[in-house]
Amino acid sequence: MIDHLRVCYRVSIRRACRALGANRSTYHYRARRTEQTALKRRIREIAATRVRYGYKRIWVLLRREGWRVNHKRVHRLYREEGLQMRHKVPRRRVSAKLREDRCTATAANECWSMDFMHDELFDGRRIRVFTVVDNFSRVSPVIGVRSGYRGGDVVEDLKAAAKEYGIPKRIRVDNGPEFVSKELDLWAYLHGVTLDFSRPGKPTDNAFIESFNSSLRKECLNQSWFLSLVDARQKIEAWRIDYNRIRPHSSIGNVPPAEFAQAMNQ
């Protein structure tokens, strides 16, 4: 506004400021704030990958990466970029959260997928089944069965699987409370595992585990009568061993996943 007056009426800075009632120091002030482009870009990248993370969790990840920034600045930039969380994301906007960096797994332990299923015992008591599959070899490292699952239980089952099969580079998961827990996040961070979250309401983002769950449902859960939690664990574990070692898999040349994985390692 001051520059506009100076150009139109050809007056000095002093007279233009006096006419507007502004202090000359305001006109001469130049912001000393450092450029935020790189930080904004990194915040957008994290928000695009972890679609259910708010600014506080993004701030924690930034601090881990070495960014010396407080949560107030992250919150301000988070709002400026229009990344505020919504409790109910409209379906018409879900498709906008694309992941262009996803690639097909080319080796065992490069990418796992995991999910949960539900079933019942003979007396109606509900059980939860934790399923994991290797996207390349189709081997199932572990299938957990419990009456209920928390983040710590997921970590416990993953530790057991890692002792025999090793630690994956990435794990594809949905946005369930067990998968966004602090326990799983800490375990993944300590072991260098990337948690790749799918878009809410898009099961095709995790197609490998959906296909595996379908086989488990049709070939085991729907065919078995579970008398107790122990009985369910034994029968489901027997199916997992059969799936890995005997059952032919059409997508890998009709050979068992364990045989395919062994051939790829030679």
N, C-alpha and C positions, 0 to 999 in steps of 0.2 A: 504493500500500500504506500509506503514511504517512497519507494522508487517510482511508483506511478505518479505521485504528486510532483516529484522532482522533474520528471520528463515532461509532464503536461504544462506545469507552470514555471519551469526553469528556475527553481529555487534551490537553495542550499540544503544540506542534510539538517542543519540546525533549525531552519525555518520550517521544514517539512515535519520534523519531530515535534516542534512547538505547536504547530497547527493541529496535530493529531493527539497532543497530550502524551506523547511517548518519550521515554528516556533515550538519549543517544546511545547509551551503552547497550540497549536492547538491539538497536540496529547493527552495531558493530560486533555483537556476540556471534561466535562461531562454535558450534557444538564440538566437544572433545571426545564424544563417544566413539569407540572403536567400531569398525565395520562388522556387522552381524551376519553377513551373507553366508559364510561357511557354517556358522552355528545354526542358522535357520534351515539350511539345506540338510544338515544332519538330523535335526528334529523332525523334518518332513520324512526322511528316510526311515527313521525308527517308527514313526507313527504309521507309515504305510505298511511296514512289516508286522508290527504288533498293534493290530487295529483296536484292541481292547485296552490299551495302556493309556492312562491319563498323563498329565504333565509331571506328576510326582515320580512315577516310575520311569518316565523318560529321563528325568533329571538324574535319577540314580544310575541309569545306564551311561549317561554322559559323563558323570563323575568317574565311573569305572574306566572309561576310555581316556581319561586324562583331561577333560575339559574343566577348567577352573571357573565355574559359573555357579551362582546360587539359584535356589528354586524360584525366586521372584522373577529373575530375568527369563528363565525358561518358561514360566507361566505367561509372562507378557508376550514373548515371541510365539508361544503356543497359541494364544488368542489371536494375535495378529495374522497368523497363517490360517486361521479358521479351523483349527483342529479340535475344538471343544468336543468332549464326549457327549453322546446322547444315549439315554437309557434305552430308547427304542429307535433303532435305525430304520428309516423307511425302506421298504424293499426295493423301490425304484432306484435307490442310491447305492445299494449294496454292490452292484456290479461295477461301480466306479473304483472300488478298492482292488485294483489289479496288481498282480505280482509278475512283472516281466522278467525277474531274475531267476525264476524257477527253471531248473534243468533236470533232465532225466538222469537217474543214478546209473553209473557205469561200473561200479564195483560194490562188493559186499561191505556193509557198515558205512557206506557213504550217506545213506538216508534211511531212517526207519520211519514207520508210521504207527501211531497208537491211538486207541479209542476205548470206550466202555460199552458193555452190553448188560442187559438185565435178564434175569430168569427167576424161577421159583423152585423151592424144594417141594416135596410131596404134600407138606402140610400148609403150603401157602406162604411161607417165609421167603422174602425176596433176597436174592443174592446179586452181586455185581461181578461182572467178568471183565478183567483188564486184558486187552488184547494188544499184541505188538507184532509187527511183521517187517522184514527187511524188503525194501522196495525193489532191490535188484535181484537177489537170490530167491525171494519169496519164503525164506526160512522164517519161522516164528520163534524168536528167542525165548519168549516167556508168555504164558497166559496165567494171570493171577485170578484167584477166586476168593472173595471175602463177602461178609455180610454188608460191609460199607467201606468206602475208600476215602482217604484223605491224601493230601500232598505228600506227607511222609511215607505213606504206604506205597505210593507210586515210585518214590525214590528207592525204597527197599527192594521192590521187585526189579527195578532197573539195575541195581547193584548186583543182584543175583544173576541177571542175564549177562551183564558185562563180564563177570568172572569167566564165563564159558565162551562168549561170542565176541568180546571186546566192546569198545565204546564207539558209538556212531559219531559221524561228523554233524549230522542234522537229524532232527526228529520233527515230523509233521504232526501237528495236534490241532484239535479244535479249541474253542475258548471256554471249556468247562472249568469250574472252580478248582479242580484238582490240578489242572495243567497251568493255571496262572498263579499257583501258590508260590510263596516265598521259598519253600523247601525245594521244589523242583527247579526254580530259577537259580538258586544257589548251587545246586548240584550241577546243573548245566554249565554255569559260569566257571566252576572249579575244574571241570573236565573239558572245557573248550567245545561244548556242544551247542549248536544253534537251534533254538526252538522256533520252528516255522509255523506260525498260526494261520489257520484257514479263515476264510471270510465267514462271518455268521450267516447261517442259512444256506451255505453252499457246500453240501457233502461231496461234490465232485472235486473240490480242492484236495480231498484226501481219499482218492478213489481206490488206492491199493488196500487200505484198511477196510473200506466198505465192502470190497469184494471178498476179503478174507473173512469178515464178520458174517457175510452171507453164507459162505461155506460152513463155518462153524455152527451157524444156526440150523441149517438144513441137515447137516451130517452128524451133529452131536447133540446140541441142545434140544432140538425137536424130537430126537430119537431116544433120549435117555430119561430115566426116572431117578431123580436125585433124592436119596433117603436122608442125607445129612450134608453138612458143609464139607466134611472130609470125603464123603462119597463123591460129591460133585468135583472136588479137586482131583481125585484119582481118575475119574472117567474123562474129564476134560484134558488132563495131562496125558492120558493114554491116547486120546485123539490127536493131540499136538505132536507126539512122537510119531504116530502113524502118518500124519500130514507131512512132517519133515522128511521121513525116511522111506516111506512106501508109496504114498498116494501120488500118482502122476499129475503133473501140473501142466495144463495146456499151453500157457503163455511162455514156458521155458522148454518147449520141445517134448512135452509129455514124459518128463523125468521127475523124480522127487526133488524137492528143493535142496536137500542136503547133498545129493549126488551132483546137482548142478553147481552148487557152491564149491564143492571139492574140485570139480573139473576146471572151474574158473581160476582156482588158486594154483593149479599146476603149471 
